[in-house]
Amino acid sequence: MGAGKTTVVSTLLGQLVQKDYSMTFEPKVFSKRVRVGKEDYSTIIIVDTPGIETMSYLNVPLFSNDVTFCYVFDANRPGALREIEEDFIQKTHKIRGDNVGFLIGTHHDTLSSSSGVSPIEGATFAEDNNLYYIQFKKGISPTELEQQLLQSQSRRLDDEDEE
């Protein structure tokens, strides 16, 4: 049984949610135009990542300068953040300005900060049910996200031991 990443993607796309509990084996890429002002539109690219240990390279297409990347992933899978960051950086190095990406992670109970403060410097963090959302900007190194999450997890476990 999966963690519900594909269900999240279906919800984000406004599609009918079908819970078939099948596992995603290859990254699936979706794009959606959304209104961000009276006459402005932005493209959101949503990547449904597989929940398996070996993930093929996330070949997310680059559509235009007004793209927001959204990756849905298993937060507790080793190396997932590094793969996402490398893909995000490669796709956005040609884009001017601060392109923004969102990570929507499952299994937040193993990584999230109990204080509700972002474990990642320069990112916003919010929990909702079984997911956490991280907003990040171009320029964060590939390992920085993972390092900060691991440090946050370590501090949280230390705090629990003291109680």
DRENKE-656343 format. One line per 8 residues: number of its first residue (from 1); their letters; for each residue x, y, z of N, C-alpha, C. Coordinates in nm, 4 decimals, m for minus. Atoms other than C-alpha are relative to their C-alpha. Example, Ala and Ser with C-alpha at 12.3 -4.5 7.8 and 13.67 -1.06 7.14 Angstrom:
1) AS) 0.0890/m0.1190/0.0000/1.2300/m0.4500/0.7800/0.0900/0.1200/0.0000  m0.0820/m0.1190/m0.0060/1.3670/m0.1060/0.7140/m0.0770/0.1090/0.0730
END
This chain:
1) MGAGKTTV) 0.0840/m0.1177/0.0000/0.0000/0.0000/0.0000/0.0884/0.1239/0.0000  m0.0798/m0.1211/0.0118/0.1332/0.3421/m0.0927/m0.0291/0.1008/0.1098  0.0132/m0.1052/m0.1008/0.1658/0.6573/0.1125/m0.1032/0.1049/m0.0384  0.1030/m0.0937/0.0420/m0.0918/0.8514/m0.0893/0.0479/0.1145/m0.0861  m0.0537/m0.1092/0.0826/0.1313/1.0622/m0.3143/m0.0848/0.0237/m0.1247  0.0802/m0.0140/0.1214/m0.0730/0.9921/m0.6277/m0.1362/0.0598/0.0326  0.1261/m0.0599/m0.0441/m0.3899/1.0787/m0.4354/0.0159/0.1501/0.0175  m0.0269/m0.1429/m0.0169/m0.2344/1.4138/m0.3435/0.0083/0.0681/m0.1360
9) VSTLLGQL) m0.0137/m0.0572/0.1343/m0.1416/1.4771/m0.7083/m0.1371/0.0142/m0.0652  0.1346/m0.0065/0.0579/m0.4966/1.3945/m0.8214/m0.0794/0.1151/0.0601  0.0700/m0.1094/m0.0674/m0.6338/1.6372/m0.5641/0.0505/0.1345/m0.0496  m0.0577/m0.1253/0.0483/m0.3935/1.9124/m0.6743/m0.0471/0.0320/m0.1417  0.0425/m0.0195/0.1386/m0.5018/1.8619/m1.0352/m0.1514/0.0140/m0.0134  0.1450/m0.0109/0.0041/m0.8694/1.8710/m0.9411/m0.0663/m0.1196/m0.0648  0.0543/0.1211/0.0616/m0.9221/1.5170/m1.0646/m0.0760/m0.0821/0.1033  0.0701/0.0923/m0.0867/m1.1524/1.2553/m0.9232/0.1030/m0.0940/0.0628
17) VQKDYSMT) m0.0979/0.0828/m0.0702/m0.9553/1.0656/m0.6596/m0.0459/m0.1451/m0.0016  0.0274/0.1430/0.0014/m0.9439/0.6920/m0.7189/0.1049/m0.0682/0.0860  m0.0934/0.0666/m0.0903/m0.7907/0.4957/m0.4351/0.0123/m0.1462/m0.0407  m0.0218/0.1385/0.0401/m0.6565/0.1832/m0.5989/0.1205/m0.0608/0.0714  m0.1127/0.0446/m0.0828/m0.3532/0.1590/m0.3655/0.1128/m0.0646/m0.0796  m0.1103/0.0543/0.0791/m0.1213/0.0711/m0.6523/0.1234/0.0880/0.0179  m0.1248/m0.0733/m0.0180/0.2427/0.1749/m0.6409/0.0436/0.0644/m0.1314  m0.0541/m0.0693/0.1166/0.3955/0.4294/m0.8782/0.1443/m0.0450/m0.0196
25) FEPKVFSK) m0.1346/0.0504/0.0251/0.7078/0.2849/m1.0425/0.0858/0.0944/m0.0825  m0.0740/m0.0978/0.0803/0.8068/0.5685/m1.2793/m0.0507/0.1392/0.0344  0.0479/m0.1362/m0.0258/0.7953/0.9449/m1.2207/m0.1048/0.0403/m0.1039  0.1037/m0.0499/0.0899/0.4808/1.0983/m1.3674/m0.0031/0.1513/0.0127  m0.0064/m0.1458/0.0016/0.4784/1.4634/m1.4702/m0.1321/0.0558/m0.0520  0.1244/m0.0651/0.0387/0.1678/1.6802/m1.4872/0.0230/0.1501/m0.0005  m0.0079/m0.1459/m0.0050/0.1265/2.0479/m1.5655/m0.1407/0.0564/0.0034  0.1302/m0.0634/m0.0139/m0.1581/2.2810/m1.4817/0.0191/0.1500/0.0001
33) RVRVGKED) m0.0026/m0.1464/0.0008/m0.2168/2.6480/m1.5606/m0.0932/0.0483/0.1100  0.0819/m0.0541/m0.1080/m0.3430/2.8398/m1.2581/0.0015/0.1518/m0.0060  0.0103/m0.1455/m0.0016/m0.4600/3.1975/m1.2200/0.0681/0.0512/0.1266  m0.0714/m0.0570/m0.1143/m0.2298/3.4020/m0.9945/m0.0281/0.1491/0.0144  0.0392/m0.1407/m0.0058/m0.3881/3.7430/m1.0487/m0.1213/0.0188/m0.0883  0.1167/m0.0242/0.0860/m0.6619/3.9123/m1.2472/0.0203/m0.0543/m0.1406  m0.0264/0.0448/0.1366/m0.4967/3.8365/m1.5793/0.1265/m0.0841/m0.0119  m0.1258/0.0743/0.0031/m0.1778/3.6522/m1.4822/m0.0243/m0.1479/0.0264
41) YSTIIIVD) 0.0064/0.1441/m0.0194/m0.1359/3.2792/m1.5103/0.1405/m0.0535/0.0245  m0.1270/0.0664/m0.0228/0.1396/3.0505/m1.3917/m0.0195/m0.1479/m0.0306  0.0046/0.1441/0.0235/0.2222/2.6934/m1.4828/0.0581/m0.0704/0.1213  m0.0517/0.0827/m0.1083/0.2577/2.4468/m1.1987/0.0312/m0.1363/m0.0591  m0.0393/0.1338/0.0445/0.4504/2.1322/m1.2824/0.0040/m0.0884/0.1237  0.0100/0.0899/m0.1148/0.3680/1.8479/m1.0460/0.0651/m0.1322/m0.0380  m0.0705/0.1257/0.0252/0.5951/1.5451/m1.0260/m0.0421/m0.1010/0.1053  0.0371/0.1096/m0.0888/0.4553/1.2261/m0.8750/0.1165/m0.0980/m0.0013
49) TPGIETMS) m0.1204/0.0835/m0.0036/0.7694/1.0425/m0.7649/m0.0342/m0.1408/0.0477  0.0239/0.1367/m0.0455/0.7849/0.6657/m0.7177/0.0444/m0.0187/0.1444  m0.0363/0.0284/m0.1380/0.8023/0.5255/m0.3668/0.0946/m0.1174/0.0102  m0.0940/0.1122/m0.0003/1.0824/0.2843/m0.4504/0.1413/0.0531/0.0211  m0.1363/m0.0422/m0.0347/1.4485/0.2936/m0.3533/0.0767/0.0574/m0.1183  m0.0749/m0.0499/0.1149/1.5936/0.3362/m0.7009/m0.0943/0.0776/m0.0894  0.0891/m0.0844/0.0770/1.4315/0.6271/m0.8757/0.0712/0.0447/m0.1258  m0.0607/m0.0484/0.1230/1.4984/0.7041/m1.2387/0.0033/0.1518/0.0034
57) YLNVPLFS) m0.0193/m0.1446/m0.0029/1.6073/1.0596/m1.3123/m0.1306/0.0721/m0.0273  0.1244/m0.0756/0.0137/1.3244/1.3082/m1.2732/0.0105/0.0935/m0.1193  m0.0119/m0.0796/0.1216/1.2982/1.4394/m1.6267/m0.1194/0.0943/m0.0120  0.1106/m0.0952/m0.0014/1.0704/1.7346/m1.5574/0.0198/0.0996/m0.1132  m0.0178/m0.0938/0.1110/1.0112/1.9414/m1.8705/m0.0069/0.1446/0.0458  0.0001/m0.1427/m0.0305/1.0739/2.3139/m1.8661/m0.0892/0.0684/m0.1029  0.0960/m0.0585/0.0931/0.7772/2.4965/m2.0183/0.0247/0.1485/m0.0240  m0.0144/m0.1447/0.0165/0.8348/2.8668/m1.9548/0.0611/0.0597/0.1258
65) NDVTFCYV) m0.0573/m0.0675/m0.1167/0.9689/3.1261/m1.7115/m0.0963/0.0078/0.1173  0.0968/m0.0139/m0.1085/0.6472/3.1286/m1.5089/m0.0396/m0.1360/0.0575  0.0248/0.1359/m0.0461/0.6827/2.7747/m1.3829/0.0267/m0.0120/0.1494  m0.0231/0.0414/m0.1376/0.6428/2.6545/m1.0266/0.0081/m0.1521/m0.0010  m0.0169/0.1447/m0.0046/0.7726/2.3039/m0.9629/m0.0568/m0.0530/0.1308  0.0557/0.0616/m0.1191/0.5891/2.0793/m0.7197/0.0343/m0.1481/m0.0040  m0.0388/0.1405/m0.0061/0.7404/1.7445/m0.6216/m0.0754/m0.0667/0.1152  0.0662/0.0788/m0.1031/0.5373/1.4868/m0.4298/0.0889/m0.1214/0.0230
73) FDANRPGA) m0.1027/0.1015/m0.0232/0.7733/1.2441/m0.2590/m0.0126/m0.0600/0.1395  m0.0089/0.0612/m0.1327/0.8384/1.0119/0.0359/0.1183/0.0608/0.0727  m0.1051/m0.0728/m0.0704/1.0333/1.2179/0.2846/0.0992/m0.0922/0.0687  m0.0899/0.0883/m0.0736/1.1791/0.9173/0.4615/0.0806/m0.0923/m0.0906  m0.0805/0.0811/0.0911/1.3344/0.7639/0.1485/0.1368/0.0636/m0.0152  m0.1344/m0.0581/0.0074/1.7114/0.8144/0.1595/0.0319/0.0512/m0.1400  m0.0424/m0.0571/0.1269/1.8385/1.0434/m0.1137/m0.1092/0.0678/m0.0808  0.1097/m0.0580/0.0790/1.4946/1.1617/m0.2292/0.0171/0.1504/m0.0164
81) LREIEEDF) m0.0147/m0.1453/0.0089/1.5611/1.5259/m0.1469/0.1143/0.0387/m0.0919  m0.1149/m0.0306/0.0861/1.8986/1.5206/m0.3205/m0.0395/m0.0137/m0.1478  0.0433/0.0196/0.1389/1.7445/1.3807/m0.6409/m0.0925/0.1123/m0.0446  0.0933/m0.1073/0.0333/1.4674/1.6401/m0.6326/0.0737/0.1317/m0.0168  m0.0746/m0.1254/0.0079/1.7074/1.9255/m0.5656/0.0834/0.0076/m0.1272  m0.0826/0.0001/0.1209/1.9395/1.8226/m0.8481/m0.0858/0.0238/m0.1233  0.0900/m0.0194/0.1129/1.6475/1.8046/m1.0891/m0.0495/0.1444/m0.0042  0.0507/m0.1375/m0.0080/1.5094/2.1392/m0.9705/0.1061/0.1004/m0.0436
89) IQKTHKIR) m0.1086/m0.0927/0.0343/1.8461/2.3137/m0.9988/0.0312/m0.0076/m0.1493  m0.0291/0.0138/0.1430/1.9104/2.1709/m1.3463/m0.1079/0.0675/m0.0839  0.1094/m0.0565/0.0790/1.5679/2.2798/m1.4695/m0.0082/0.1514/0.0135  0.0211/m0.1428/m0.0245/1.5837/2.6287/m1.3197/0.1233/0.0859/m0.0230  m0.1202/m0.0834/0.0139/1.9410/2.7387/m1.3896/m0.0099/0.0935/m0.1199  0.0178/m0.0862/0.1169/1.8249/2.8884/m1.7206/m0.1076/0.1062/0.0222  0.1114/m0.0913/m0.0249/1.5349/3.0760/m1.5631/0.0478/0.1207/0.0789  m0.0347/m0.1219/m0.0734/1.5757/3.4361/m1.4536/m0.0899/0.0112/0.1230
97) GDNVGFLI) 0.0804/m0.0252/m0.1190/1.4571/3.5382/m1.1076/0.0016/m0.1161/0.0968  0.0072/0.1021/m0.1043/1.3756/3.3350/m0.8013/m0.1131/m0.0965/m0.0294  0.1006/0.1017/0.0259/1.1913/3.0356/m0.9328/m0.0247/m0.0770/0.1291  0.0354/0.0631/m0.1266/1.0075/2.8637/m0.6499/m0.0421/m0.1438/m0.0230  0.0457/0.1378/0.0051/0.9582/2.4946/m0.5864/m0.0693/m0.0365/0.1288  0.0677/0.0508/m0.1182/0.7333/2.3114/m0.3461/0.0264/m0.1486/0.0110  m0.0091/0.1424/m0.0279/0.7942/1.9763/m0.1866/m0.1211/m0.0356/0.0839  0.1111/0.0487/m0.0803/0.4931/1.7890/m0.0592/0.0412/m0.1388/0.0444
105) GTHHDTLS) m0.0588/0.1240/m0.0483/0.6262/1.5138/0.1599/m0.0944/m0.0822/0.0841  0.0742/0.0921/m0.0846/0.4632/1.2086/0.3089/0.0933/m0.0515/0.1089  m0.0767/0.0554/m0.1131/0.5790/1.0303/0.6255/0.0644/0.1123/0.0822  m0.0576/m0.1127/m0.0737/0.6294/1.3650/0.8018/0.0303/m0.0364/0.1439  m0.0219/0.0360/m0.1398/0.6173/1.1891/1.1390/0.1442/m0.0398/0.0267  m0.1389/0.0397/m0.0220/0.9745/1.0689/1.0864/0.0974/0.1155/m0.0170  m0.0921/m0.1088/0.0303/1.1175/1.4069/0.9861/m0.0424/0.1370/0.0500  0.0482/m0.1359/m0.0240/0.9004/1.7009/1.0899/0.0471/0.0567/0.1329
113) SSSGVSPI) m0.0372/m0.0709/m0.1217/0.9816/1.9597/1.3517/m0.1219/0.0091/0.0898  0.1147/m0.0024/m0.0899/0.7585/1.9311/1.6581/m0.0427/0.1419/0.0340  0.0331/m0.1384/m0.0331/0.7717/2.3085/1.7073/m0.0797/0.0678/m0.1108  0.0705/m0.0615/0.1114/0.6136/2.3776/1.3674/0.0850/0.1004/m0.0744  m0.0905/m0.0923/0.0676/0.9136/2.5910/1.2695/0.0705/m0.0765/m0.1104  m0.0624/0.0673/0.1128/1.0743/2.5139/0.9386/0.1347/m0.0605/0.0382  m0.1310/0.0596/m0.0237/1.3616/2.2648/0.9696/0.0997/0.0409/m0.1072  m0.0853/m0.0378/0.1114/1.5003/2.4131/0.6493/0.0110/0.1508/m0.0066
121) EGATFAED) m0.0230/m0.1440/0.0048/1.6555/2.7575/0.6498/m0.0428/0.0550/m0.1355  0.0428/m0.0620/0.1246/1.4962/2.9840/0.3933/m0.1184/m0.0673/m0.0659  0.1161/0.0683/0.0558/1.1921/2.7626/0.3457/m0.1177/0.0152/0.0949  0.1174/m0.0025/m0.0860/0.8376/2.7795/0.4741/m0.0454/m0.1434/0.0225  0.0328/0.1358/m0.0415/0.6973/2.4766/0.6508/m0.1386/0.0005/0.0623  0.1317/0.0121/m0.0616/0.3408/2.3782/0.7337/m0.0418/m0.1456/m0.0038  0.0467/0.1377/m0.0054/0.1908/2.0508/0.8428/m0.1502/m0.0035/m0.0209  0.1432/0.0198/0.0173/m0.1492/1.9252/0.7387/m0.0246/m0.1497/m0.0098
129) NNLYYIQF) 0.0275/0.1429/m0.0058/m0.2621/1.5788/0.8385/0.1280/m0.0804/m0.0180  m0.1135/0.0902/0.0177/m0.0110/1.3314/0.6949/0.1061/0.0554/m0.0939  m0.0918/m0.0573/0.0974/0.1804/1.5746/0.4714/0.0715/0.1200/0.0573  m0.0574/m0.1312/m0.0286/0.4248/1.8576/0.5047/0.0400/0.0654/m0.1302  m0.0231/m0.0793/0.1195/0.4875/2.1350/0.2570/0.1231/0.0855/0.0230  m0.1203/m0.0817/m0.0105/0.8246/2.2985/0.2007/0.0093/0.0843/m0.1258  m0.0205/m0.0882/0.1148/0.8696/2.6011/m0.0213/0.1475/0.0364/m0.0018  m0.1416/m0.0321/0.0076/1.2236/2.6543/m0.1451/0.0277/0.0772/m0.1274
137) KKGISPTE) m0.0371/m0.0803/0.1166/1.3990/2.8829/m0.3908/0.1300/m0.0502/m0.0588  m0.1214/0.0356/0.0718/1.6717/2.8338/m0.6456/0.1214/0.0474/0.0792  m0.1228/m0.0412/m0.0663/2.0199/2.8435/m0.4948/0.0337/m0.0821/0.1228  m0.0287/0.0873/m0.1134/1.9897/2.5919/m0.2107/0.0812/m0.1178/m0.0531  m0.0860/0.1080/0.0487/2.2633/2.3318/m0.2437/m0.0735/m0.1342/0.0082  0.0703/0.1283/0.0042/2.1595/1.9739/m0.3221/m0.0052/m0.0738/0.1328  m0.0007/0.0749/m0.1259/2.2560/1.8401/0.0206/m0.0518/0.0807/0.1181  0.0392/m0.0849/m0.1135/2.1477/2.1347/0.2343/m0.1362/m0.0384/0.0577
145) LEQQLLQS) 0.1325/0.0385/m0.0483/1.7828/2.0291/0.2548/0.0080/m0.1246/0.0873  m0.0088/0.1260/m0.0729/1.8689/1.6783/0.3639/0.0747/0.0175/0.1320  m0.0774/m0.0252/m0.1221/2.1310/1.7970/0.6165/m0.0870/0.0648/0.1068  0.0809/m0.0724/m0.0970/1.8891/2.0382/0.7818/m0.1149/m0.0850/0.0522  0.1057/0.0892/m0.0468/1.6103/1.7816/0.7948/0.0537/m0.1012/0.1005  m0.0592/0.0979/m0.0913/1.8392/1.5260/0.9575/0.0360/0.0640/0.1334  m0.0320/m0.0708/m0.1241/1.9610/1.7838/1.2114/m0.1267/0.0271/0.0801  0.1272/m0.0268/m0.0659/1.6018/1.8760/1.2891/m0.0537/m0.1263/0.0664
153) QSRRLDDE) 0.0466/0.1268/m0.0540/1.5111/1.5113/1.3372/0.0818/m0.0379/0.1230  m0.0876/0.0322/m0.1118/1.8111/1.4608/1.5664/m0.0343/0.0844/0.1226  0.0369/m0.0884/m0.1119/1.7178/1.7643/1.7789/m0.1334/m0.0408/0.0607  0.1322/0.0396/m0.0488/1.3569/1.6452/1.8042/0.0115/m0.1259/0.0856  m0.0187/0.1224/m0.0772/1.4669/1.3005/1.9230/0.0696/0.0284/0.1323  m0.0676/m0.0388/m0.1238/1.7022/1.4605/2.1791/m0.0983/0.0632/0.0975  0.1006/m0.0648/m0.0846/1.4138/1.6733/2.3102/m0.0935/m0.1020/0.0625  0.0883/0.1040/m0.0517/1.1945/1.3646/2.3474/0.0701/m0.0818/0.1074
161) DEE) m0.0758/0.0759/m0.0995/1.4714/1.1836/2.5396/0.0072/0.0730/0.1325  m0.0100/m0.0795/m0.1217/1.4949/1.4705/2.7896/m0.1293/m0.0011/0.0797  0.1306/m0.0005/m0.0686/1.1216/1.4474/2.8706/m0.0210/m0.1257/0.0743
END
